[in-house]
Amino acid sequence: MSNYRIAVVDDDNHIREIVEAYLHKEGYETIGLDNAEAALELWNNKPPDMWILDIMLPGMSGYDLCRHIRKEAEVPIIMISARDEEVDKILGLELGSDDYLTKPFSPRELVARVKRLFHRFELMNLYKESLPAPSSNPCTEIGHLKLELDERRVFWMDQEIEMTFKEFALLQSLTGRPNRAFSRDELLTLVWGNDYFGSDRAIDDLVKRLRKKLPNLLIETVWGYGYRLRMEGEMA
């Protein structure tokens, strides 16, 4: 039986109850909520291991709730919506959700995606635990950028920049081979591992977050391919 707790946030009681029933059958504990404000209270007091968020909620939207959660943690997030517009899927992924389902959906498909997401995050945790012991060269420095590899800390001009685990993993990959063009698929594997199953737009989202936090670092888009860190002239 699973020890994972999943928050299901949807103002449609019927859908929420069906989703919770299917998750219970798989051994998951659930917390059902019908608005984002109650979800924020849960997040601040006893956060769950995963969120299933409806986009259209009364008051604060699922988009805003996703943005708030993602600023603080890399907890798995699945967004669901009755709207099937491509822009909704893109926006959900750009805000940091890990997957997206359109209503009506099969509860069995949702459960399958929940399982795969948890499996992926378990692999990521194993990777973090298997990080090597401190080395003789625990730092990477490029211009004003400094990465403390053992402590997983980032500094720009001696000022520390807060990074999530995935943001650090992407930055470490790019700084490890400056000027090399990485495909999106390569970066997905480096950051998420071989078990990743979602959209490659997740990499675009991470790059946007890095550019926002490190605006003077030249992370170039290689159109139709991926990204590279330009070593020369990266400082403003």
C-alpha positions, 0 to 999 in steps of 0.5 A: 500500500502507498503512503502518498497523500494526494490533494484533489482540488476541483469544485465539481464534487462528482468528479472529485469523488470519482477521482478520489475513489479510484486513487483510494483503490490504489492505496493512496490517501486523498484530501478533497478540496473545492477551492484554491484558498483551502488548498493554500491553507493545506499547503502552508500547514500539511502539504501533500505529496502530489496535487491534482488541480482543476484550472477553473476554480472559484476565486483563485484559479488553478493556474495561480495556485500552481504558480504559487506551489511551484515557486516553493517546491518541485512537488508533482502537479497534474492539471485538469480542465474542461477546456481543450485549447492548446494554449491552456496546456502550454500555459499549464506546463510553463507554470510548472505542472508536470502533466495535463488532462482534459475533461472528460478523462478516464480515471484509470488513465489519471491513476496511471499518470499518477503512478508514473509521476511518483515513479519518476520523482522516486528516481529523482530522489534516488539520484539526489541520494547517490550524488558523489561525495565532495570532490577536489573541485566542488565548484564550477565558475564561469565569469560571474557565475559560481556553482557550489556542486556539493551544496547545490548552491548558485551565486551570481557576483557573490550573491546567492540565487535560490534554485530548485533541484531541477533548475540546478540540474539544468544549470549544471548540465549547461555549465558543464559543456559551455557553448555546446548545443543540447537538444531538448531530449538530452536535457530532459534526460539529464534533468528528469532521467530516462523515465520522463514521459511528458512534454519537452516544453518542461525544458522550455519552462525551466529555461525561462525560470533560469533566464528570469533568475539569471538575466545576464547569463546567455542561455541561447535558444538553438531554434528547432533543437534546444539550448546552449550556454554561451561562454563568451560575453555572458556578463553584462 
